[in-house]
Amino acid sequence: MRALIIEDGWQRGALAASRSLGRAGWDVGIGSPRPGFAAASRFSAAWHEVPPPEEDPDAFLAAVRRSGEYDLVFGAGDGEVLVLSERRDEVDAAVPYGPHEGVARAFDKVALAEAAERAGLQVPRAGEAPLVVKPRHTTVRAADGSPLRLRAEVAATSEEAAARVEYLESVGAEAVMEAYVEGDLVAYVALADRESRVLAGLQQRASVVSPGGGSVRAETVAIDPVLEEKVTALLTDLAWFGIAQVQFQQPPQREPVLIDLNGRFYGSMALAIAAGVDLPALWADLALGRPVHPVQAKIGVRYHSLEPDLRRRSMGSLPYAVGAAHGLWDLSDPRPALEHAGRLVRRLRR
């Protein structure tokens, strides 16, 4: 069986998916604007040049079709997922997502918050600074036609928030402002079948987070049954099929507050795989109608993103790395990390 992963070239989630599917016996192809982490993996059998979907959706889909015969095609970024989902009838391979209406709502920050409230989840409200300023949709096209992938940023003052809103609007994005919620980054990760039933789930908590909001140090923890029930209700509302990493900020002694839903391969996905929930391989089986039995994650499995942790100059970086799952470093598949290290050395020399 053959699976194609479309990404931007530097997504650790795409690399984790390539390793997962390759180990499960799939022939994996990578489509991206340039060869990156996943294309360097020994588990990737082919690389295809595919332009960003924001640049020209028609050219993007034409490149996907030129990539060859595949049974499944996954998007590893928001833009890839949205175009593949909306125009799945133009792709020869199976596109493993639920109805596009639900996919579009999941990637729309306003519509997602509305669905979350119906499911009983807490969502952040607008308030005084500090504020989180985020684009309603993370992918837009600039005035010159170039693709922009935007992210949420914390504004310490109302002036900073206004400047960020002005920037987002200047590039054609709609800005959403929410109160910044103090607390740990918590994620409930689910794999849902075509009836939106959760067949595999796990919960993780990050003790260290990068400035961009990604997990630097994280660990699998016991699932909160109340949170699981509400996330399941959210996924049912969205008619969700496949992976959903639902992220929360967990204030001390309070309910977690929803901040995002990643309906794709995500940066710390190597943690779920190391904990026994092989999300990409399970999703691929579901997409082809193969039987998938419920899976429980091991508790206490650790994840580490070494490079941003070293940037913090933390004395505990290397000891924490030992025995943890990594999004990039893997002794059985060293080439992606070695090539990345070479790029960093060349950058330092410049």
Buried (B, 14 or more C-beta within 10 A) or exposed (E): BBBBBBBBBEBBBBBBBBBBBBBBEBBBBBBBBEBBBBBBBBBBBBBBEBBBBBBBBEEBBEBBEEBEEBBBBBBBBBBBBBBBBBBBEBBEBBBBBBEBEBBBBBBBBEBBBEBBEEBBBBBBEEEEBBBBBBBBBBBBBEEEEEBBBBEBBBBEEEEBBBEBBEBBEEBEBBBBBBBBBEBBBBBBBBBBBBEBEBBBBBBBBBEBBBEEBBBBBBBBBEBBEEBBEBBBBBBBBBBBBBBBBBBBBBBEEEBBBBBBBBBBBBBBBBBBBBBBBBBBBBBBBBBEEEEBEEBEBEEEBBBBBBBBBEEEEBEEBEEBBEEBBBBBBBEEBBBBBEBBBEEEEEEEEE
